[in-house]
Amino acid sequence: MTATQTGLLAGLVLGLAATGGFTAFLVTLAVGVIGLVVGRVLDGQLDLGDLLGRGRDK
């Protein structure tokens, strides 16, 4: 299991644990996306500089 998959899974589980009402789906989705992004950064598949608009060549 890669860091991307682990991050996504951890984010989804934490999102489910943190919610308990009508907005459970939206909070779980948001936390899952955050976990996915963190996992991709740890795997080296995503550069935060590109995500924030600052490329390496600038």
mmCIF file of the N, C-alpha and C atoms, coordinates in Angstrom:
data_MODEL
# 
_entry.id   MODEL 
# 
loop_
_atom_site.group_PDB 
_atom_site.id 
_atom_site.type_symbol 
_atom_site.label_atom_id 
_atom_site.label_alt_id 
_atom_site.label_comp_id 
_atom_site.label_asym_id 
_atom_site.label_entity_id 
_atom_site.label_seq_id 
_atom_site.pdbx_PDB_ins_code 
_atom_site.Cartn_x 
_atom_site.Cartn_y 
_atom_site.Cartn_z 
_atom_site.occupancy 
_atom_site.B_iso_or_equiv 
_atom_site.pdbx_formal_charge 
_atom_site.auth_seq_id 
_atom_site.auth_comp_id 
_atom_site.auth_asym_id 
_atom_site.auth_atom_id 
_atom_site.pdbx_PDB_model_num 
ATOM 1   N N  . MET A 1 1  ? 0.848   -1.166 0.000   1.00 0.00 ? 1  MET A N  1 
ATOM 2   C CA . MET A 1 1  ? 0.000   0.000  0.000   1.00 0.00 ? 1  MET A CA 1 
ATOM 3   C C  . MET A 1 1  ? 0.900   1.239  0.000   1.00 0.00 ? 1  MET A C  1 
ATOM 4   N N  . THR A 1 2  ? 0.662   2.138  -0.936  1.00 0.00 ? 2  THR A N  1 
ATOM 5   C CA . THR A 1 2  ? 1.492   3.329  -1.051  1.00 0.00 ? 2  THR A CA 1 
ATOM 6   C C  . THR A 1 2  ? 1.059   4.386  -0.045  1.00 0.00 ? 2  THR A C  1 
ATOM 7   N N  . ALA A 1 3  ? 1.877   5.418  0.082   1.00 0.00 ? 3  ALA A N  1 
ATOM 8   C CA . ALA A 1 3  ? 1.546   6.510  0.999   1.00 0.00 ? 3  ALA A CA 1 
ATOM 9   C C  . ALA A 1 3  ? 0.280   7.235  0.532   1.00 0.00 ? 3  ALA A C  1 
ATOM 10  N N  . THR A 1 4  ? 0.056   7.285  -0.776  1.00 0.00 ? 4  THR A N  1 
ATOM 11  C CA . THR A 1 4  ? -1.160  7.919  -1.303  1.00 0.00 ? 4  THR A CA 1 
ATOM 12  C C  . THR A 1 4  ? -2.396  7.164  -0.834  1.00 0.00 ? 4  THR A C  1 
ATOM 13  N N  . GLN A 1 5  ? -2.375  5.858  -0.962  1.00 0.00 ? 5  GLN A N  1 
ATOM 14  C CA . GLN A 1 5  ? -3.517  5.053  -0.540  1.00 0.00 ? 5  GLN A CA 1 
ATOM 15  C C  . GLN A 1 5  ? -3.697  5.109  0.973   1.00 0.00 ? 5  GLN A C  1 
ATOM 16  N N  . THR A 1 6  ? -2.595  5.077  1.705   1.00 0.00 ? 6  THR A N  1 
ATOM 17  C CA . THR A 1 6  ? -2.670  5.149  3.166   1.00 0.00 ? 6  THR A CA 1 
ATOM 18  C C  . THR A 1 6  ? -3.224  6.496  3.610   1.00 0.00 ? 6  THR A C  1 
ATOM 19  N N  . GLY A 1 7  ? -2.782  7.569  2.972   1.00 0.00 ? 7  GLY A N  1 
ATOM 20  C CA . GLY A 1 7  ? -3.277  8.898  3.310   1.00 0.00 ? 7  GLY A CA 1 
ATOM 21  C C  . GLY A 1 7  ? -4.750  9.050  3.032   1.00 0.00 ? 7  GLY A C  1 
ATOM 22  N N  . LEU A 1 8  ? -5.193  8.516  1.898   1.00 0.00 ? 8  LEU A N  1 
ATOM 23  C CA . LEU A 1 8  ? -6.616  8.578  1.556   1.00 0.00 ? 8  LEU A CA 1 
ATOM 24  C C  . LEU A 1 8  ? -7.435  7.785  2.561   1.00 0.00 ? 8  LEU A C  1 
ATOM 25  N N  . LEU A 1 9  ? -7.002  6.590  2.879   1.00 0.00 ? 9  LEU A N  1 
ATOM 26  C CA . LEU A 1 9  ? -7.724  5.745  3.828   1.00 0.00 ? 9  LEU A CA 1 
ATOM 27  C C  . LEU A 1 9  ? -7.757  6.379  5.217   1.00 0.00 ? 9  LEU A C  1 
ATOM 28  N N  . ALA A 1 10 ? -6.637  6.897  5.664   1.00 0.00 ? 10 ALA A N  1 
ATOM 29  C CA . ALA A 1 10 ? -6.590  7.533  6.978   1.00 0.00 ? 10 ALA A CA 1 
ATOM 30  C C  . ALA A 1 10 ? -7.496  8.761  7.022   1.00 0.00 ? 10 ALA A C  1 
ATOM 31  N N  . GLY A 1 11 ? -7.494  9.545  5.960   1.00 0.00 ? 11 GLY A N  1 
ATOM 32  C CA . GLY A 1 11 ? -8.359  10.716 5.904   1.00 0.00 ? 11 GLY A CA 1 
ATOM 33  C C  . GLY A 1 11 ? -9.823  10.351 5.943   1.00 0.00 ? 11 GLY A C  1 
ATOM 34  N N  . LEU A 1 12 ? -10.202 9.309  5.228   1.00 0.00 ? 12 LEU A N  1 
ATOM 35  C CA . LEU A 1 12 ? -11.597 8.878  5.221   1.00 0.00 ? 12 LEU A CA 1 
ATOM 36  C C  . LEU A 1 12 ? -12.030 8.349  6.588   1.00 0.00 ? 12 LEU A C  1 
ATOM 37  N N  . VAL A 1 13 ? -11.176 7.572  7.222   1.00 0.00 ? 13 VAL A N  1 
ATOM 38  C CA . VAL A 1 13 ? -11.513 7.035  8.539   1.00 0.00 ? 13 VAL A CA 1 
ATOM 39  C C  . VAL A 1 13 ? -11.610 8.157  9.569   1.00 0.00 ? 13 VAL A C  1 
ATOM 40  N N  . LEU A 1 14 ? -10.665 9.097  9.540   1.00 0.00 ? 14 LEU A N  1 
ATOM 41  C CA . LEU A 1 14 ? -10.714 10.216 10.474  1.00 0.00 ? 14 LEU A CA 1 
ATOM 42  C C  . LEU A 1 14 ? -11.931 11.096 10.221  1.00 0.00 ? 14 LEU A C  1 
ATOM 43  N N  . GLY A 1 15 ? -12.287 11.257 8.968   1.00 0.00 ? 15 GLY A N  1 
ATOM 44  C CA . GLY A 1 15 ? -13.482 12.041 8.651   1.00 0.00 ? 15 GLY A CA 1 
ATOM 45  C C  . GLY A 1 15 ? -14.742 11.390 9.176   1.00 0.00 ? 15 GLY A C  1 
ATOM 46  N N  . LEU A 1 16 ? -14.843 10.088 9.042   1.00 0.00 ? 16 LEU A N  1 
ATOM 47  C CA . LEU A 1 16 ? -16.009 9.386  9.570   1.00 0.00 ? 16 LEU A CA 1 
ATOM 48  C C  . LEU A 1 16 ? -16.062 9.460  11.093  1.00 0.00 ? 16 LEU A C  1 
ATOM 49  N N  . ALA A 1 17 ? -14.910 9.375  11.723  1.00 0.00 ? 17 ALA A N  1 
ATOM 50  C CA . ALA A 1 17 ? -14.876 9.417  13.177  1.00 0.00 ? 17 ALA A CA 1 
ATOM 51  C C  . ALA A 1 17 ? -15.197 10.809 13.713  1.00 0.00 ? 17 ALA A C  1 
ATOM 52  N N  . ALA A 1 18 ? -14.891 11.838 12.948  1.00 0.00 ? 18 ALA A N  1 
ATOM 53  C CA . ALA A 1 18 ? -15.073 13.210 13.418  1.00 0.00 ? 18 ALA A CA 1 
ATOM 54  C C  . ALA A 1 18 ? -16.488 13.737 13.194  1.00 0.00 ? 18 ALA A C  1 
ATOM 55  N N  . THR A 1 19 ? -17.284 13.022 12.470  1.00 0.00 ? 19 THR A N  1 
ATOM 56  C CA . THR A 1 19 ? -18.619 13.515 12.144  1.00 0.00 ? 19 THR A CA 1 
ATOM 57  C C  . THR A 1 19 ? -19.687 12.681 12.832  1.00 0.00 ? 19 THR A C  1 
ATOM 58  N N  . GLY A 1 20 ? -20.878 13.219 12.846  1.00 0.00 ? 20 GLY A N  1 
ATOM 59  C CA . GLY A 1 20 ? -21.963 12.476 13.448  1.00 0.00 ? 20 GLY A CA 1 
ATOM 60  C C  . GLY A 1 20 ? -23.318 13.028 13.059  1.00 0.00 ? 20 GLY A C  1 
ATOM 61  N N  . GLY A 1 21 ? -23.351 13.841 12.046  1.00 0.00 ? 21 GLY A N  1 
ATOM 62  C CA . GLY A 1 21 ? -24.617 14.456 11.674  1.00 0.00 ? 21 GLY A CA 1 
ATOM 63  C C  . GLY A 1 21 ? -24.859 14.407 10.182  1.00 0.00 ? 21 GLY A C  1 
ATOM 64  N N  . PHE A 1 22 ? -25.649 15.367 9.733   1.00 0.00 ? 22 PHE A N  1 
ATOM 65  C CA . PHE A 1 22 ? -26.075 15.433 8.333   1.00 0.00 ? 22 PHE A CA 1 
ATOM 66  C C  . PHE A 1 22 ? -24.911 15.718 7.387   1.00 0.00 ? 22 PHE A C  1 
ATOM 67  N N  . THR A 1 23 ? -23.918 16.437 7.862   1.00 0.00 ? 23 THR A N  1 
ATOM 68  C CA . THR A 1 23 ? -22.805 16.837 6.999   1.00 0.00 ? 23 THR A CA 1 
ATOM 69  C C  . THR A 1 23 ? -21.685 15.796 6.964   1.00 0.00 ? 23 THR A C  1 
ATOM 70  N N  . ALA A 1 24 ? -21.957 14.592 7.409   1.00 0.00 ? 24 ALA A N  1 
ATOM 71  C CA . ALA A 1 24 ? -20.927 13.549 7.477   1.00 0.00 ? 24 ALA A CA 1 
ATOM 72  C C  . ALA A 1 24 ? -20.298 13.285 6.119   1.00 0.00 ? 24 ALA A C  1 
ATOM 73  N N  . PHE A 1 25 ? -21.086 13.234 5.082   1.00 0.00 ? 25 PHE A N  1 
ATOM 74  C CA . PHE A 1 25 ? -20.552 12.947 3.751   1.00 0.00 ? 25 PHE A CA 1 
ATOM 75  C C  . PHE A 1 25 ? -19.586 14.030 3.299   1.00 0.00 ? 25 PHE A C  1 
ATOM 76  N N  . LEU A 1 26 ? -19.969 15.295 3.473   1.00 0.00 ? 26 LEU A N  1 
ATOM 77  C CA . LEU A 1 26 ? -19.118 16.389 2.998   1.00 0.00 ? 26 LEU A CA 1 
ATOM 78  C C  . LEU A 1 26 ? -17.822 16.493 3.791   1.00 0.00 ? 26 LEU A C  1 
ATOM 79  N N  . VAL A 1 27 ? -17.908 16.312 5.099   1.00 0.00 ? 27 VAL A N  1 
ATOM 80  C CA . VAL A 1 27 ? -16.701 16.374 5.917   1.00 0.00 ? 27 VAL A CA 1 
ATOM 81  C C  . VAL A 1 27 ? -15.782 15.204 5.589   1.00 0.00 ? 27 VAL A C  1 
ATOM 82  N N  . THR A 1 28 ? -16.343 14.027 5.407   1.00 0.00 ? 28 THR A N  1 
ATOM 83  C CA . THR A 1 28 ? -15.544 12.851 5.061   1.00 0.00 ? 28 THR A CA 1 
ATOM 84  C C  . THR A 1 28 ? -14.874 13.029 3.711   1.00 0.00 ? 28 THR A C  1 
ATOM 85  N N  . LEU A 1 29 ? -15.594 13.577 2.762   1.00 0.00 ? 29 LEU A N  1 
ATOM 86  C CA . LEU A 1 29 ? -15.022 13.835 1.436   1.00 0.00 ? 29 LEU A CA 1 
ATOM 87  C C  . LEU A 1 29 ? -13.877 14.833 1.527   1.00 0.00 ? 29 LEU A C  1 
ATOM 88  N N  . ALA A 1 30 ? -14.055 15.912 2.270   1.00 0.00 ? 30 ALA A N  1 
ATOM 89  C CA . ALA A 1 30 ? -13.011 16.929 2.398   1.00 0.00 ? 30 ALA A CA 1 
ATOM 90  C C  . ALA A 1 30 ? -11.766 16.375 3.081   1.00 0.00 ? 30 ALA A C  1 
ATOM 91  N N  . VAL A 1 31 ? -11.955 15.632 4.160   1.00 0.00 ? 31 VAL A N  1 
ATOM 92  C CA . VAL A 1 31 ? -10.809 15.068 4.870   1.00 0.00 ? 31 VAL A CA 1 
ATOM 93  C C  . VAL A 1 31 ? -10.131 13.996 4.014   1.00 0.00 ? 31 VAL A C  1 
ATOM 94  N N  . GLY A 1 32 ? -10.903 13.252 3.244   1.00 0.00 ? 32 GLY A N  1 
ATOM 95  C CA . GLY A 1 32 ? -10.328 12.260 2.341   1.00 0.00 ? 32 GLY A CA 1 
ATOM 96  C C  . GLY A 1 32 ? -9.470  12.891 1.270   1.00 0.00 ? 32 GLY A C  1 
ATOM 97  N N  . VAL A 1 33 ? -9.912  14.012 0.729   1.00 0.00 ? 33 VAL A N  1 
ATOM 98  C CA . VAL A 1 33 ? -9.129  14.723 -0.285  1.00 0.00 ? 33 VAL A CA 1 
ATOM 99  C C  . VAL A 1 33 ? -7.835  15.253 0.327   1.00 0.00 ? 33 VAL A C  1 
ATOM 100 N N  . ILE A 1 34 ? -7.918  15.767 1.550   1.00 0.00 ? 34 ILE A N  1 
ATOM 101 C CA . ILE A 1 34 ? -6.705  16.239 2.229   1.00 0.00 ? 34 ILE A CA 1 
ATOM 102 C C  . ILE A 1 34 ? -5.732  15.078 2.431   1.00 0.00 ? 34 ILE A C  1 
ATOM 103 N N  . GLY A 1 35 ? -6.243  13.928 2.847   1.00 0.00 ? 35 GLY A N  1 
ATOM 104 C CA . GLY A 1 35 ? -5.393  12.753 3.022   1.00 0.00 ? 35 GLY A CA 1 
ATOM 105 C C  . GLY A 1 35 ? -4.776  12.292 1.717   1.00 0.00 ? 35 GLY A C  1 
ATOM 106 N N  . LEU A 1 36 ? -5.539  12.380 0.634   1.00 0.00 ? 36 LEU A N  1 
ATOM 107 C CA . LEU A 1 36 ? -5.025  11.998 -0.686  1.00 0.00 ? 36 LEU A CA 1 
ATOM 108 C C  . LEU A 1 36 ? -3.899  12.925 -1.108  1.00 0.00 ? 36 LEU A C  1 
ATOM 109 N N  . VAL A 1 37 ? -4.065  14.216 -0.916  1.00 0.00 ? 37 VAL A N  1 
ATOM 110 C CA . VAL A 1 37 ? -3.037  15.184 -1.292  1.00 0.00 ? 37 VAL A CA 1 
ATOM 111 C C  . VAL A 1 37 ? -1.768  14.967 -0.470  1.00 0.00 ? 37 VAL A C  1 
ATOM 112 N N  . VAL A 1 38 ? -1.918  14.754 0.827   1.00 0.00 ? 38 VAL A N  1 
ATOM 113 C CA . VAL A 1 38 ? -0.748  14.507 1.684   1.00 0.00 ? 38 VAL A CA 1 
ATOM 114 C C  . VAL A 1 38 ? -0.033  13.233 1.241   1.00 0.00 ? 38 VAL A C  1 
ATOM 115 N N  . GLY A 1 39 ? -0.783  12.193 0.931   1.00 0.00 ? 39 GLY A N  1 
ATOM 116 C CA . GLY A 1 39 ? -0.171  10.942 0.470   1.00 0.00 ? 39 GLY A CA 1 
ATOM 117 C C  . GLY A 1 39 ? 0.568   11.110 -0.840  1.00 0.00 ? 39 GLY A C  1 
ATOM 118 N N  . ARG A 1 40 ? 0.005   11.884 -1.759  1.00 0.00 ? 40 ARG A N  1 
ATOM 119 C CA . ARG A 1 40 ? 0.682   12.118 -3.042  1.00 0.00 ? 40 ARG A CA 1 
ATOM 120 C C  . ARG A 1 40 ? 1.949   12.933 -2.851  1.00 0.00 ? 40 ARG A C  1 
ATOM 121 N N  . VAL A 1 41 ? 1.922   13.890 -1.938  1.00 0.00 ? 41 VAL A N  1 
ATOM 122 C CA . VAL A 1 41 ? 3.136   14.665 -1.652  1.00 0.00 ? 41 VAL A CA 1 
ATOM 123 C C  . VAL A 1 41 ? 4.206   13.749 -1.079  1.00 0.00 ? 41 VAL A C  1 
ATOM 124 N N  . LEU A 1 42 ? 3.833   12.874 -0.160  1.00 0.00 ? 42 LEU A N  1 
ATOM 125 C CA . LEU A 1 42 ? 4.804   11.949 0.434   1.00 0.00 ? 42 LEU A CA 1 
ATOM 126 C C  . LEU A 1 42 ? 5.342   10.954 -0.577  1.00 0.00 ? 42 LEU A C  1 
ATOM 127 N N  . ASP A 1 43 ? 4.532   10.561 -1.558  1.00 0.00 ? 43 ASP A N  1 
ATOM 128 C CA . ASP A 1 43 ? 4.992   9.655  -2.615  1.00 0.00 ? 43 ASP A CA 1 
ATOM 129 C C  . ASP A 1 43 ? 5.842   10.371 -3.657  1.00 0.00 ? 43 ASP A C  1 
ATOM 130 N N  . GLY A 1 44 ? 5.824   11.687 -3.654  1.00 0.00 ? 44 GLY A N  1 
ATOM 131 C CA . GLY A 1 44 ? 6.578   12.449 -4.640  1.00 0.00 ? 44 GLY A CA 1 
ATOM 132 C C  . GLY A 1 44 ? 5.841   12.629 -5.947  1.00 0.00 ? 44 GLY A C  1 
ATOM 133 N N  . GLN A 1 45 ? 4.547   12.341 -5.979  1.00 0.00 ? 45 GLN A N  1 
ATOM 134 C CA . GLN A 1 45 ? 3.757   12.465 -7.195  1.00 0.00 ? 45 GLN A CA 1 
ATOM 135 C C  . GLN A 1 45 ? 3.151   13.852 -7.350  1.00 0.00 ? 45 GLN A C  1 
ATOM 136 N N  . LEU A 1 46 ? 3.236   14.675 -6.309  1.00 0.00 ? 46 LEU A N  1 
ATOM 137 C CA . LEU A 1 46 ? 2.654   16.006 -6.340  1.00 0.00 ? 46 LEU A CA 1 
ATOM 138 C C  . LEU A 1 46 ? 3.619   16.970 -5.685  1.00 0.00 ? 46 LEU A C  1 
ATOM 139 N N  . ASP A 1 47 ? 3.895   18.080 -6.376  1.00 0.00 ? 47 ASP A N  1 
ATOM 140 C CA . ASP A 1 47 ? 4.779   19.100 -5.843  1.00 0.00 ? 47 ASP A CA 1 
ATOM 141 C C  . ASP A 1 47 ? 3.929   20.252 -5.325  1.00 0.00 ? 47 ASP A C  1 
ATOM 142 N N  . LEU A 1 48 ? 4.095   20.594 -4.058  1.00 0.00 ? 48 LEU A N  1 
ATOM 143 C CA . LEU A 1 48 ? 3.298   21.670 -3.474  1.00 0.00 ? 48 LEU A CA 1 
ATOM 144 C C  . LEU A 1 48 ? 3.565   23.005 -4.150  1.00 0.00 ? 48 LEU A C  1 
ATOM 145 N N  . GLY A 1 49 ? 4.751   23.191 -4.694  1.00 0.00 ? 49 GLY A N  1 
ATOM 146 C CA . GLY A 1 49 ? 5.055   24.420 -5.425  1.00 0.00 ? 49 GLY A CA 1 
ATOM 147 C C  . GLY A 1 49 ? 4.167   24.568 -6.644  1.00 0.00 ? 49 GLY A C  1 
ATOM 148 N N  . ASP A 1 50 ? 3.911   23.478 -7.348  1.00 0.00 ? 50 ASP A N  1 
ATOM 149 C CA . ASP A 1 50 ? 3.003   23.516 -8.491  1.00 0.00 ? 50 ASP A CA 1 
ATOM 150 C C  . ASP A 1 50 ? 1.571   23.772 -8.041  1.00 0.00 ? 50 ASP A C  1 
ATOM 151 N N  . LEU A 1 51 ? 1.194   23.175 -6.926  1.00 0.00 ? 51 LEU A N  1 
ATOM 152 C CA . LEU A 1 51 ? -0.157  23.321 -6.414  1.00 0.00 ? 51 LEU A CA 1 
ATOM 153 C C  . LEU A 1 51 ? -0.425  24.757 -5.964  1.00 0.00 ? 51 LEU A C  1 
ATOM 154 N N  . LEU A 1 52 ? 0.578   25.402 -5.383  1.00 0.00 ? 52 LEU A N  1 
ATOM 155 C CA . LEU A 1 52 ? 0.425   26.762 -4.881  1.00 0.00 ? 52 LEU A CA 1 
ATOM 156 C C  . LEU A 1 52 ? 0.782   27.832 -5.907  1.00 0.00 ? 52 LEU A C  1 
ATOM 157 N N  . GLY A 1 53 ? 1.206   27.404 -7.093  1.00 0.00 ? 53 GLY A N  1 
ATOM 158 C CA . GLY A 1 53 ? 1.489   28.368 -8.154  1.00 0.00 ? 53 GLY A CA 1 
ATOM 159 C C  . GLY A 1 53 ? 2.950   28.811 -8.222  1.00 0.00 ? 53 GLY A C  1 
ATOM 160 N N  . ARG A 1 54 ? 3.799   28.188 -7.463  1.00 0.00 ? 54 ARG A N  1 
ATOM 161 C CA . ARG A 1 54 ? 5.221   28.525 -7.500  1.00 0.00 ? 54 ARG A CA 1 
ATOM 162 C C  . ARG A 1 54 ? 5.983   27.350 -8.083  1.00 0.00 ? 54 ARG A C  1 
ATOM 163 N N  . GLY A 1 55 ? 6.404   27.473 -9.314  1.00 0.00 ? 55 GLY A N  1 
ATOM 164 C CA . GLY A 1 55 ? 7.144   26.406 -9.960  1.00 0.00 ? 55 GLY A CA 1 
ATOM 165 C C  . GLY A 1 55 ? 8.598   26.395 -9.531  1.00 0.00 ? 55 GLY A C  1 
ATOM 166 N N  . ARG A 1 56 ? 9.299   25.313 -9.834  1.00 0.00 ? 56 ARG A N  1 
ATOM 167 C CA . ARG A 1 56 ? 10.708  25.188 -9.446  1.00 0.00 ? 56 ARG A CA 1 
ATOM 168 C C  . ARG A 1 56 ? 11.602  26.106 -10.267 1.00 0.00 ? 56 ARG A C  1 
ATOM 169 N N  . ASP A 1 57 ? 11.220  26.405 -11.491 1.00 0.00 ? 57 ASP A N  1 
ATOM 170 C CA . ASP A 1 57 ? 12.077  27.185 -12.381 1.00 0.00 ? 57 ASP A CA 1 
ATOM 171 C C  . ASP A 1 57 ? 11.935  28.685 -12.191 1.00 0.00 ? 57 ASP A C  1 
ATOM 172 N N  . LYS A 1 58 ? 11.111  29.126 -11.275 1.00 0.00 ? 58 LYS A N  1 
ATOM 173 C CA . LYS A 1 58 ? 10.929  30.569 -11.087 1.00 0.00 ? 58 LYS A CA 1 
ATOM 174 C C  . LYS A 1 58 ? 11.875  31.106 -10.041 1.00 0.00 ? 58 LYS A C  1 
# 
